[in-house]
């Protein structure tokens, strides 16, 4: 299965890759140290949000945007977002859509 990608490669005049354009949310997520969880995410979880919802809100993504990245419907993602402890495979797919490590969704 080919997952949809938001990455764009821009070639130079000779046809060689020169730049990579990624969505801003993925760029922000990549700046996060591996295995660290931002204070804003932890605060949302303490307030009762699931880790998936807390990360989605922190990255300023809509449910629809994440669902499209995952190749599923928005209602299907909304259901996954409410699960407190999703399966490992589900965490890995959602983490990939967020641009973070799957272990960052475990709290």
C-alpha positions, 0 to 999 in steps of 0.5 A: 500500500502506498501511503499518501505523502505531503513531501515535495522534492524540488530539483535543480536545473540539472534535475538533481534534488536540491530542496525538500518541502514538508508540511510545517507540522512535520517540521515542528515535530522534527525539531522535538528531541526524540523521546521527549514530550512537549510541556503543552502535550503533557498538560493536555493529557493531565487535563484529560485528553488522550495522547493522540488528541494532545499531540494533534492539537499541539501540532495544530492539525485537524482530524481531517488532515491526519486522516488524509495523511493516514489514508482513512476517513475522518470518523475513523480517525476520530474513533482512534483518537478517543482510545486511551491505549491504542494498539502498537500498529495504530500508534505507529501509523498515527505517529508517522502521520504526526512526524514523531516517534510511536513511543512519544504517544505512550503515556 
